[in-house]
């Protein structure tokens, strides 16, 4: 059976339970920090004001929610040090954990600068690249040597290093901007990220029981637990009607951290990496639809509009809460497909993934989500 090998022989499932303080600490600290950030944002006027075009909420809403998530994630990572028992690999594990935390902090601060000062898109991209460079510095890169060996396609060492760097930058830019685009409705981005991260946690636990990596296994689990706790601490304040927004600070932090996780899943067998990408399917779909729609309608790529999939659901009369719920179902569907397909041979999983995205694209086209009209064409300076 496909699912017979979910639990491996290398480590018992209870090995994962020692990391429970990470989840608890990240949740509690995020909950408290988000509450405090809301008070600070209101006190100093750091709010998102409606513009009746893209930003259709009725009154100013506090920003700084992303800072609350960052504090929760930081607390989880720091407390994880006491849970680690891999003394021989402790230095390497800490280097990766702190690298992800440092890169996430940079992404968050760049997003915060945009929330407060409305910086230019090129400045945001430059900040995201700097965050990606942190991953390169600590050695979090895809294992292209393993892949090229499996495919019997030898790649020169220098070219391999260049390709690894380009892939890391591509994934960071892609994931941070995808979740930034998805952050358009109360509870949407945070909830979808929680679903994605929980699915990645299941995949991380599976790999840990098979002893996939002495360093990667604990790092993947700690980051997943820290991110889940941070997001769930934020969600009570962000569900409709939202009392605080995560802003670009939050969406860029979440995107960077998920990008780091996807790269960590590229440590070995390609199907793990492919599975993590498909788990991230809904943000990929929404971003692809936004870019293709703007190209087809001859609109600038780096401007905001109300033509995202969730915006079009609202315009078609679907209530906000139902739109968010539908998005959660879609995110869960991609997550389940990715998890199931992670258990079959790479070549077969690849065929299934191509079919899944092809069907997704066909449904989007057939339902008219590539059209741009009325409020869907409303634009502002940038995303």
N, C-alpha and C positions, 0 to 999 in steps of 0.2 A: 504493500500500500504506500501511497505517496507520503502520508504523514507518520509512517512508522518510526522515522528517525528524528523526530522533533527533539527529544531529550537524548543527548549524547552521553557517552560513558566516561568522559574525562573529568567532569565535575558534577556533583549532585545539584539538583535544582535549589536546594537550601543554601548553596554557596552565594546565591544572589541576595538572600534575605538579610545578610549582614550590612547591606547598603541602605536599609530602610531609614536610618537617620537623615540621609541625603534628601529623601522625599519630604520628610517631616519638616526639616529645617528650611528648605527652600519654600515650602508652602506657607509656613508660619511667617517667615521673614518677608516674603512677597506680599502677603495679606496686610501685614502691619505697615510695610513701606509704601504700598499703593495708597492706603488710607492717608498716610502722612503726606505723600506726594500730591494728593488731591487738595489737601489743605494748603500746601505751599503754592500750588499752581493758582488757586483761587485768590490767595492773599496777594500774589505778585502779578496777577493778570496774565499768566501764561495759559491762554485758552485758545481753543479753535473756534473761530467765529464763522457763522454760516454766510454763504455768498449767494444762496438761492440758485446756483447753477450746479456745481459739483458737490459742494457742501450744503446739504439740504436739511441738516438738523435745525431745530427751531430757535435754539438759544446757545450762547457760548458754553463750550464744554471744556473742562480742565484737561490739560496735557500732562505730561510727565509720567504716565503709566508705564512707559518703557523703563524708566529708572527703577520703579518698584520691582519689575520683573528681573532686572539686572541684579538688584540687591538680593533677591531670592535665589537666583542662580549662583551668585557668589557665595552666599551662605552655605548652599548645598555642596559646592565644590570644596570649600574650606573644611567643612565638617567631615568630608569623605576621607581626609587624611587619616583620621583616627580609625577608619574602617578598613584601611588597606593592610593586608598581611603579606603582600608580595615584596619582601624586603630586598631581594636581589634586583628587582626591577623598579623599586620605589622612585629612584631619581628620574627614570625615563617616563614613568606614569605621571609624576608631578609636572615634568616639563610639558607634556602634552596637555594636561588639564589646565595649567596656568597659561599656556599658549592660547588655548581656546577661549579662556576667560579674558585674556588681554585683548585678543582680536575682537571678541564680542563687545568689550567695553569701548574700543575705538569705534566700532560700527554704531554703537548706541550713542556715543557722544557726537558723531557726525550727524546722525539723525536728529539729535536734540538741537544742534546748531541750525539745522534746516527748519525745525519746528519753531524756533524762536526768531531766527534772522532771515529765513527764507533764502538759503544759499542757492547757487546755480547748480544745475544738474552735473556739470563737469566736476564741480567741487565735491559733490556727493560721491561720484564715481571714483575720484582720486582717493577719498577716504576709505571707500570699500576695498580698493586695491591695496592700500596700506594695511588694512585688516587682514587681507589674504596673504600678504607677505609675512605676517606673524606666523601663520600656519607653515609656510615654507621654512622659516627660520628654525622652528622646533621640530621639523621633520614630518609633519602630517601631510603626506602626499599619496596619490594612488600608486599601487604597486604595478607599474607598467612592465617591469621585468618579468614578473610572474605571468602576466597576460601574454606578452610576446613569446615567452617560452612555451606556453600552452598552445599557442597558434603556430609555433615553429616559424616565427618571423623575427629574426634577430634584429635588434635596434641598437645603433651605436650609443655608447654610454652618454656622451654629451647631448645627443638628440633626445635621449630618454629624459634627461634632467630638464631640458627645455620644455618638452611636452608635458611633463608633470607640473611644472610651474604654470603653464598656460591653462591646464585643466583646473588647477586649484583656483586661479583667478576667475576663470569662466564660471565655475560652480558658485563661487562667492557672489559674483555680480548677478548671476542668474537667480539664485535663491533669495538674496536680499531684495532685489527689485520685484520679484514675483510676489513675495509676501507683502511688500509695500503696496503693490497694486491691489492685492486682495483685501487690504484694510479699508473697507468702505462702508461696512454696516456694523452696528453694535454686536459685539461678540463673535463676529465672523472670523477674522484673522486668528484671534486667540484660540477659538474653539477648533478651527481646522488644524492649527499647529499642534494642539493637544492631541488630536486624533492621529496625526502623522507621527508625532513623537512616541505615543503609546505603541503604535505599530512597530516603530523602529526599536523600541524597548523589547518587544517580543522577539524580534529578529536578533537583537543583541544577546538576549538570554539564551536563545537557541545556540548561537555561536559559542557562547561561554561554556555551555555544557559539553560542547565538543572540543573545548580547549583550543579554539582557533588562534588565540594570541595571548601571551602572558601580559602584554602591555595594552593592546587594543581592547581586550574583553572588559577589564574594569573601567577603562576610560569611557567606552561606549555606554555602559550601564550607568555610570555616575552622571554623565552629561544628560542622558535621557531622563533620569530621575530628577535631576536638578531643574531641567527645562519644564518637565511636566508639573512639578511642584510650583515653580515660578509662575507658570501660566494659570494654573488653577487658583493661585492666590490673587491673581489679577482679575479673573473672570467675574467674580461676584460684583465688582464695581463697573464692569464693562457690558454686562448683558443689558438688553433693552428694558427701560430707557437708560442709556449709559450715563454714569456719573463722572467718568474719566476716560480719555482716549489714550492708547499707547503711543500714538504719533509715529513719526518716522523713526524716532529713537527706539521704540519697541519693535516695529516691523523689521527694521534693519538688524537689530539684535537677534530676533528670532530667525530671520533668514540666514544670517551668518552662522549661527549655531547649528541649524539644520544642515547647511552646506558642509560644515566641518564633520558632522555625523555621516553624511553621504560619502565623503572622502575616506573616512575611517572604515566604512564598509567596503572600500576598494582595496583592502589590505591583502585579499587572497582571491578565492574563487570568484570569477566575474558575475555569477548569478546573484551574489549577495549585493553587489553594487547596483546591478540592474533592478533588483527588488526594491532597494531603498529609493531609487529614482522613481519607480512606478508608485510607490507609497506617497510620494510627493506629487502625484498626478494632477490633483485639482489646481494647485497654483500654476503648474506648467500649462495646463489647458487654458486657464483664464488669461495668462500672459500671452500665449500663442494667439488666442482669439483677439485680444486687444491689438496686438501688432499687425496681424493679418487684416483686421477690420480697418485700421487706420491706413494701411498701405492701399487696400482696395478702394478706399474712399478718398485717397489723396490728401490725407491729413498728416500733420507732423507727428512723428513717433513719440516725442518726449513731451506731450501735453496731456493733461488730464481731461477726461470726458465722462459722461455717464452712460457709457456703452458696455461696461463690463457685464459679464453674464448675470451677476447678482443685481446690477442696476436694471438690466432689461427685464428681469423677473418682476421687480418692483413696478416698472413702467407698464407691465402687462397685467397689473392688478393683483399680484400675489403679495399678501401681507409680509411685512418685514420679518416677523418671527418665523413664518412659514418658509420664507426665502432662506433664512439662516439654517433652518432645520433641513431643508433640501440640500443645502451645501454640505452640511454635516454628513448626510447620507451618501452623497457623491464622494466626499473625501474618504469615508469609511469603505466604500466599494473599491476604490483604488487601493486602499490599504490592504484589504482582504485579498485582492487579486495578487498584489505584490508578495504578501506573506505566503500564500499558497504556491505561487510559481517559484518561490525561492527554494522549494523542495524538489524541483524536477531539473532535468538536464538543461544546461544553459541554452543549447540550440533550440530546444522545444519552447522554453520560457520566452526566448527572444521572439519567436513566431507569435506567441500569444500576446505579447506586449505590443507588437506591431498592429495586430488585429484590434486590440483594445483602443489604441490611440486613433486608428483609422476609423473605427466605429464612432468614437467620440467626436472626431472632426466632421463626419458625415451628419451626425445628429445636430451639431452646432450649425452647420450650413443649412440643413433642411428646415430647422426651426427659425431661420432668419436672424441668427445672432451676429451675422457679419454685416448687417445693414447698419447705416448710420443716419438717423433722422430725428427730428424733434429734439427732445432733451438729450438724446444719445449723442448729439453733436455738440453739446455745450462744452466749451473748453476753458481752461485757465492756463496760466503760464507754464506749469510743469506738474509732474506727478509728485 
